[in-house]
Amino acid sequence: MIHLDYRDARPIYSQIVDGLKEQVAAGVLAPGEKLPSVRELAGTLTINPNTIQRAYRELEAAGWIASVPGKGSFVCGVPEDSAQKRSLLETFDKTVSALVLLGVTRQELSVRVMGGIQNA
């Protein structure tokens, strides 16, 4: 399910958050699907349940999952207006503006963008 790299500089909870986000975005975890319980996932990954709880709280605050008391946590899907999406789009806009100032044409940008999407 989630791969943890103990040599990674990122905290374990952050790796869990990123792993679950990737699975939701890729369609591996569908909206409405129940996530493993905190204890179950902690046992599977052999880590402290508090680490899983922290990851779930962060995902819930960002709108990726929803927790139902007594029932568990469920996938909501990719948030429509996430802070990460806004940040990446702002970076994209700045990058495109800088490239246009350097003389890159619309056609060159289009080929790069569409080529990158097809290779993803």
C-alpha positions as CSV (number, residue, x, y, z in Angstrom):
1,M,0.0,0.0,0.0
2,I,2.4,2.7,1.2
3,H,6.1,2.5,0.9
4,L,8.1,4.2,3.7
5,D,11.8,5.2,3.2
6,Y,13.5,5.6,6.5
7,R,16.4,7.3,4.7
8,D,14.1,10.0,3.4
9,A,14.5,13.4,5.0
10,R,10.7,13.8,5.2
11,P,8.9,12.7,8.4
12,I,7.1,9.4,8.3
13,Y,3.7,11.0,8.7
14,S,4.4,13.2,5.6
15,Q,5.4,10.1,3.6
16,I,2.1,8.5,4.5
17,V,0.2,11.6,3.5
18,D,2.0,11.8,0.2
19,G,1.5,8.1,-0.4
20,L,-2.2,8.3,0.2
21,K,-2.6,11.4,-1.9
22,E,-0.8,9.6,-4.8
23,Q,-3.1,6.6,-4.5
24,V,-6.2,8.8,-4.5
25,A,-5.0,10.9,-7.4
26,A,-4.1,7.7,-9.4
27,G,-7.5,6.2,-8.7
28,V,-6.1,3.3,-6.6
29,L,-8.3,4.6,-3.8
30,A,-11.7,5.6,-5.0
31,P,-14.0,8.2,-3.4
32,G,-16.1,6.6,-0.7
33,E,-13.6,3.8,-0.1
34,K,-12.9,3.0,3.5
35,L,-9.3,3.5,4.6
36,P,-7.6,1.0,7.0
37,S,-8.1,1.9,10.7
38,V,-5.3,3.7,12.4
39,R,-4.4,0.6,14.4
40,E,-4.6,-1.6,11.3
41,L,-2.4,0.6,9.2
42,A,0.1,1.2,12.1
43,G,0.3,-2.6,12.5
44,T,0.9,-3.1,8.7
45,L,3.6,-0.5,8.5
46,T,4.9,-1.3,12.0
47,I,4.9,2.2,13.2
48,N,3.3,4.1,16.1
49,P,-0.5,4.7,15.7
50,N,0.0,8.3,16.6
51,T,1.9,8.8,13.3
52,I,-1.0,7.4,11.3
53,Q,-3.4,9.5,13.3
54,R,-1.4,12.6,12.5
55,A,-1.4,11.8,8.8
56,Y,-5.1,11.1,8.8
57,R,-5.8,14.5,10.5
58,E,-3.7,16.3,8.0
59,L,-5.5,14.6,5.1
60,E,-8.8,15.4,6.6
61,A,-7.9,19.1,7.1
62,A,-6.9,19.3,3.5
63,G,-10.2,17.6,2.3
64,W,-8.7,14.4,1.0
65,I,-10.5,12.2,3.5
66,A,-13.4,12.4,6.0
67,S,-13.6,10.7,9.3
68,V,-16.9,9.4,10.6
69,P,-16.9,8.7,14.4
70,G,-17.4,5.0,15.1
71,K,-17.2,4.1,11.4
72,G,-13.7,5.0,10.2
73,S,-12.0,7.2,7.6
74,F,-13.2,7.4,4.0
75,V,-11.7,8.8,0.8
76,C,-13.3,12.0,-0.4
77,G,-11.2,12.3,-3.6
78,V,-8.9,15.0,-4.8
79,P,-9.9,18.4,-3.4
80,E,-11.1,20.8,-6.1
81,D,-9.3,23.8,-4.6
82,S,-6.3,22.6,-2.7
83,A,-3.6,24.9,-1.5
84,Q,-1.0,22.7,-3.2
85,K,-2.9,23.0,-6.5
86,R,-3.0,26.8,-6.2
87,S,0.6,27.0,-5.3
88,L,1.7,24.9,-8.3
89,L,-0.5,26.9,-10.7
90,E,1.1,30.1,-9.4
91,T,4.6,28.7,-9.9
92,F,3.5,27.5,-13.4
93,D,2.3,31.0,-14.3
94,K,5.5,32.6,-13.1
95,T,7.6,30.1,-15.1
96,V,5.6,30.5,-18.3
97,S,5.8,34.3,-18.0
98,A,9.6,34.1,-17.6
99,L,9.9,31.7,-20.6
100,V,7.8,34.1,-22.7
101,L,10.1,37.0,-21.8
102,L,13.0,34.8,-22.9
103,G,11.4,34.3,-26.3
104,V,9.8,30.9,-26.0
105,T,6.8,30.7,-28.4
106,R,3.3,29.5,-27.6
107,Q,3.9,26.5,-29.8
108,E,7.1,25.5,-28.0
109,L,5.3,25.8,-24.7
110,S,2.3,23.8,-25.9
111,V,4.6,21.0,-27.2
112,R,6.4,20.9,-23.8
113,V,3.2,20.9,-21.8
114,M,1.4,18.3,-23.9
115,G,4.5,16.1,-24.2
116,G,4.9,16.2,-20.4
117,I,1.2,15.2,-19.9
118,Q,1.5,12.3,-22.3
119,N,4.7,11.1,-20.6
120,A,3.2,11.3,-17.1
